Structure formats: structure tokens, C-alpha cells
Amino acid sequence: MLLETARDSKAGSMRFGSRWALWGFSLINQFDAEFSNAFLGFNSEAVLYCQGISDTVARDYAMDYARMIQNRAKGAEVSLPRIPTGLFEPNRNLIRATLERMSEKYFQSKTKRRS
């Protein structure tokens, strides 16, 4: 069987007989799938962690901090969440350290802090 090929350099595609293939399309889909899996993995683990915090103020802060990490992983410019009144520093530090550790597990290159 002889396949006829044609290239369209402007569109970044190639034709194999009657089928068209886009350059890099599978790479983009693979990246999106990997990021989606990492995002969902982090989200499910972070939700379980946050739900396990009994103090309401600390739990709300943990959820805000997890949301900030998710936005950072998406590439958005983020700032640290507001520290609520009544959240003591040791609890805040524990929440931040735990969620940062989780994020490093799922978003290795995205979570490196910029100096």
C-alpha cells in the first residue's frame, strides 16, 4: 500500500492519504493529561488533609493555601493567603510545610520558588 503524503507548513500538519496529522498534537495532549492527573492527585490529597484539620480557622487557611498552590501550578501569579486572626504560627507553618511537600510530589518543576 502506497501512502501519499503532503505537508502544509503554515498549518503544521501532514496528510497521510486521506488522514491529516497535526505536528506536536500528541505531545500537547500528553502534557495536558499529565498535568490534569497531577492536579487531580494533589487536589484529592489536599482535600483529605484539609478535612482532617479540626480547627475551623486553620482548615480555612489550609484550603486557601492549597488553592494558592493550584493556581501557582497553573502558572498564575499568586500571593500568600491572608493569615487569619487566631491562627497560631506553629499551626500555620505546619500547614504550609505539609501542603508544599504534597505539591512537590505532584508539581515538581512548577513549585520551585522564584527568588
BALUMDO-894934 format. One line per 10 residues: for each residue y negated, x negated, z negated of N, C-alpha, C. Coordinates in steps of 0.05 Angstrom, whole numbers. Example, Ala and Ser with C-alpha at 12.3 -4.5 7.8 and 13.67 -1.06 7.14 Angstrom:
BALUMDO-894934
114/-264/-156/90/-246/-156/66/-264/-156  45/-257/-142/21/-273/-143/-1/-258/-157
end
This chain:
BALUMDO-894934
23/-17/0/0/0/0/-25/-18/0  -43/-13/17/-67/-29/20/-90/-14/7  -104/-27/-12/-127/-14/-25/-152/-23/-12  -168/-4/-4/-194/-10/7/-214/-13/-16  -229/-35/-16/-249/-39/-38/-277/-40/-26  -295/-30/-41/-323/-31/-34/-339/-35/-59  -360/-52/-58/-377/-57/-81/-404/-46/-77  -415/-34/-98/-442/-25/-98/-456/-40/-120  -470/-62/-113/-482/-80/-133/-504/-67/-150  -518/-48/-138/-540/-35/-153/-529/-17/-175
-507/-3/-170/-496/15/-190/-477/1/-209  -468/-23/-202/-450/-37/-219/-422/-24/-219  -414/-16/-195/-388/-2/-193/-372/-14/-170  -347/-8/-169/-329/-17/-148/-311/6/-140  -306/9/-115/-289/31/-105/-262/19/-97  -241/31/-108/-213/25/-101/-202/49/-87  -201/48/-60/-192/72/-45/-211/95/-50  -201/116/-62/-218/139/-68/-229/140/-96  -222/119/-112/-230/118/-141/-252/98/-145  -271/105/-162/-293/87/-169/-289/77/-198
-295/52/-202/-294/40/-229/-321/28/-235  -330/32/-260/-356/21/-268/-352/-6/-282  -369/-25/-277/-367/-52/-290/-373/-49/-319  -356/-60/-336/-361/-61/-364/-357/-35/-379  -350/-14/-365/-347/12/-378/-326/12/-400  -304/-1/-395/-283/-1/-416/-292/-18/-440  -307/-39/-435/-318/-56/-457/-336/-40/-475  -353/-24/-463/-372/-7/-478/-357/13/-494  -337/26/-482/-321/46/-496/-306/33/-519  -295/9/-515/-281/-5/-536/-299/-11/-559
-324/-20/-553/-343/-26/-575/-350/-1/-590  -356/21/-575/-362/46/-588/-340/56/-606  -315/53/-597/-292/62/-612/-289/45/-637  -292/19/-635/-290/1/-658/-312/7/-678  -337/11/-669/-359/17/-687/-354/44/-700  -346/64/-685/-340/90/-697/-319/89/-718  -298/74/-713/-276/71/-733/-287/57/-758  -303/36/-754/-314/22/-777/-333/40/-793  -349/55/-778/-368/74/-791/-354/95/-807  -333/106/-795/-317/127/-810/-302/115/-833
-292/91/-830/-278/78/-852/-296/73/-876  -320/62/-870/-339/56/-891/-348/83/-904  -353/102/-888/-363/128/-898/-342/140/-917  -317/140/-909/-297/153/-927/-293/138/-953  -294/111/-951/-291/95/-976/-316/98/-994  -340/98/-981/-364/101/-997/-366/128/-1010  -358/149/-996/-359/176/-1008/-341/177/-1032  -317/167/-1030/-299/167/-1053/-311/152/-1076  -323/129/-1070/-335/113/-1092/-358/128/-1105  -375/140/-1088/-398/155/-1099/-389/179/-1116
-369/193/-1106/-359/217/-1121/-347/209/-1148  -338/184/-1150/-327/175/-1175/-347/167/-1196  -373/167/-1189/-394/160/-1208/-402/185/-1224  -399/184/-1250/-403/208/-1266/-433/214/-1271  -449/193/-1273/-478/197/-1278/-492/207/-1252  -505/230/-1254/-518/242/-1231/-539/224/-1218  -555/211/-1234/-576/194/-1224/-564/170/-1209  -544/158/-1221/-530/135/-1208/-516/144/-1183  -503/168/-1183/-489/177/-1160/-508/182/-1136  -531/194/-1142/-551/199/-1121/-561/173/-1109
-566/153/-1127/-575/127/-1117/-554/114/-1100  -528/116/-1108/-506/105/-1092/-504/118/-1065  -508/144/-1064/-507/158/-1038/-530/149/-1020  -554/146/-1032/-577/137/-1016/-572/108/-1006  -561/92/-1023/-556/64/-1016/-535/62/-994  -514/79/-995/-493/80/-974/-506/89/-948  -523/109/-949/-537/119/-925/-554/97/-913  -567/81/-930/-584/59/-920/-566/38/-906  -542/32/-917/-524/13/-904/-515/24/-877  -509/50/-875/-501/62/-850/-523/59/-829
-547/65/-837/-570/62/-818/-573/33/-809  -570/15/-828/-573/-14/-821/-551/-22/-802  -527/-12/-805/-505/-18/-787/-510/-7/-759  -524/15/-757/-532/27/-731/-554/11/-718  -566/-7/-733/-587/-23/-721/-615/-14/-727  -618/6/-744/-644/17/-752/-657/-2/-772  -683/-2/-772/-697/-18/-792/-698/-1/-818  -689/-13/-840/-686/2/-864/-701/-12/-887  -706/4/-908/-716/-7/-933/-698/2/-955  -698/-12/-977/-681/-4/-1000/-690/23/-1010
-670/39/-1020/-678/65/-1031/-694/62/-1056  -709/82/-1062/-726/82/-1086/-707/82/-1111  -715/66/-1130/-699/64/-1155/-709/87/-1174  -691/105/-1179/-699/128/-1196/-702/121/-1225  -719/136/-1238/-723/133/-1267/-696/140/-1281  -688/124/-1299/-664/129/-1314/-640/114/-1303  -643/100/-1281/-621/83/-1271/-625/55/-1281  -607/46/-1298/-610/20/-1310/-601/-2/-1291  -613/-25/-1294/-609/-47/-1276/-580/-55/-1273  -564/-58/-1295/-536/-65/-1291/-521/-45/-1274
-526/-19/-1277/-513/1/-1260/-522/-1/-1231  -548/-5/-1227/-559/-9/-1200/-546/-33/-1187  -545/-55/-1201/-533/-79/-1189/-504/-76/-1182  -489/-62/-1199/-461/-56/-1194/-458/-39/-1169  -474/-18/-1167/-472/-1/-1143/-478/-16/-1118  -500/-32/-1119/-507/-47/-1095/-486/-67/-1087  -475/-82/-1107/-455/-102/-1101/-429/-89/-1090  -422/-67/-1101/-397/-53/-1092/-400/-43/-1064  -422/-30/-1058/-427/-19/-1031/-431/-41/-1011  -444/-63/-1018/-447/-85/-1000/-420/-98/-993
-403/-100/-1013/-376/-111/-1008/-361/-93/-989  -363/-67/-993/-350/-48/-975/-361/-51/-947  -387/-54/-944/-399/-55/-918/-391/-81/-903  -387/-103/-918/-379/-128/-906/-351/-126/-895  -335/-109/-908/-307/-105/-898/-307/-91/-871  -326/-72/-867/-326/-56/-842/-346/-66/-821  -369/-76/-830/-391/-84/-811/-397/-114/-815  -378/-131/-810/-382/-160/-817/-408/-172/-806  -413/-169/-780/-436/-182/-768/-462/-166/-772  -460/-140/-776/-483/-123/-778/-497/-125/-805
-483/-132/-826/-494/-131/-853/-506/-157/-863  -506/-177/-847/-518/-203/-856/-548/-198/-858  -558/-205/-881/-586/-201/-886/-603/-221/-871  -625/-211/-862/-644/-229/-847/-664/-241/-867  -669/-266/-865/-687/-280/-883/-716/-277/-874
end
